């Protein structure tokens, strides 16, 4: 089985490495070739365009930044859909709007191929360890075909429903976490202003019912002890925009998401967009401290 992969960001690179060591015949493309050098040095094939991935591979995976990047990689002059797509299966793993996925699925079908939306939940560390959670929207036959591929970097492969439902499920998973982080920022700001030590508060919350699973991993970032980036603040801003757009699509009010979006937008505007999302905590606390001066 020949696998094509596009999008060698932090998560994409970790997934591509898992595919490589699992023995698949792998070809990669990325907008910046230097990100593929480590993979190519270990026997992975480099191609010059997304179109070449479609020509050479049976299953093509992509994971890129946002809806615009997805559209470009499929439809530009050397895009994935500029080659014969008959018999090809595309696995779109980016976290994007379900509306984008539906439009993309129609274009792929018109070209003779099949598309699944398959965003994943987890961090770069989970990807390296093969512990991601996959959420798939699409037909059952295609899901069965990609399971051996997904099992190389996922501990759980879940067929959610028809096309688009994988993307909705990813937003459903992310929405409580990003809103929780906003609430945590507000709560900790109150505690800091009352003179309580930030580390003490975080450790106590972690031990209490108010803690969530990811909190112990993120405490070093929240305390400014590490600059490691698993997923950045501007990425959460993008996800929040998609969450709010999707809530409007299904006519579900999302006022708490709108409040969180304002905080993340402010952080990006203030130059914090490339930091790990856990850094929203010290950013918000400092902003609240400065506001009272």
FENURZI-V213513 format. One record per backbone hydrogen bond with DSSP energy under -1.0 kcal/mol. CO is the residue of the C=O (numbers start at 1). NH is the residue of the N-H. If there is no record, write none. Layout:
CO_NH / CO_NH
//
This chain:
2_58 / 2_59 / 3_27 / 4_61 / 5_29 / 6_63 / 9_13 / 10_14 / 11_15 / 12_16 / 13_17 / 14_18 / 15_19 / 16_20 / 17_21 / 18_22 / 19_24 / 20_23 / 25_3 / 26_45 / 27_5 / 28_47 / 29_7 / 32_35 / 33_36 / 34_37 / 36_40 / 37_41 / 39_44 / 40_43 / 45_28 / 49_53 / 50_54 / 51_55 / 52_56 / 53_57 / 58_89 / 59_4 / 60_91 / 61_6 / 62_93 / 66_70 / 67_71 / 68_72 / 69_73 / 70_74 / 71_75 / 72_76 / 73_80 / 74_81 / 76_79 / 78_51 / 79_82 / 85_88 / 88_114 / 89_60 / 90_116 / 91_62 / 92_118 / 94_96 / 97_101 / 98_102 / 99_103 / 100_104 / 101_105 / 102_106 / 103_107 / 104_108 / 105_109 / 106_110 / 107_111 / 108_113 / 109_112 / 112_87 / 114_90 / 116_92 / 117_137 / 119_135 / 121_133 / 123_127 / 124_128 / 125_129 / 126_131 / 127_130 / 132_155 / 132_156 / 133_121 / 134_158 / 136_160 / 136_161 / 137_117 / 139_143 / 140_144 / 141_145 / 142_146 / 146_150 / 147_151 / 149_152 / 150_153 / 150_154 / 153_132 / 156_134 / 158_136 / 161_138 / 162_165 / 164_168 / 165_169 / 166_170 / 167_171 / 168_172 / 169_173 / 170_174 / 171_175 / 174_178 / 175_179 / 176_180 / 177_181 / 178_182 / 179_183 / 180_184 / 181_185 / 182_186 / 183_187 / 184_188 / 185_189 / 186_190 / 187_191 / 188_192 / 189_193 / 190_194 / 191_196 / 192_195 / 197_201 / 198_202 / 199_203 / 200_204 / 201_205 / 202_206 / 203_207 / 205_208 / 208_211 / 212_215 / 214_218 / 215_219 / 218_222 / 219_223 / 220_225 / 221_224 / 231_277 / 232_236 / 233_237 / 234_238 / 235_239 / 236_240 / 237_241 / 238_242 / 239_243 / 240_244 / 241_245 / 242_246 / 243_247 / 244_248 / 245_249 / 246_250 / 247_252 / 248_251 / 254_258 / 255_259 / 256_260 / 257_261 / 258_262 / 259_263 / 260_264 / 261_265 / 262_266 / 263_267 / 264_268 / 265_269 / 266_270 / 267_272 / 268_271 / 272_275 / 273_234 / 275_233 / 276_279 / 277_280 / 278_281 / 279_283 / 280_284 / 281_285 / 282_286 / 283_287 / 284_288 / 285_289 / 286_290 / 287_291 / 290_293
//
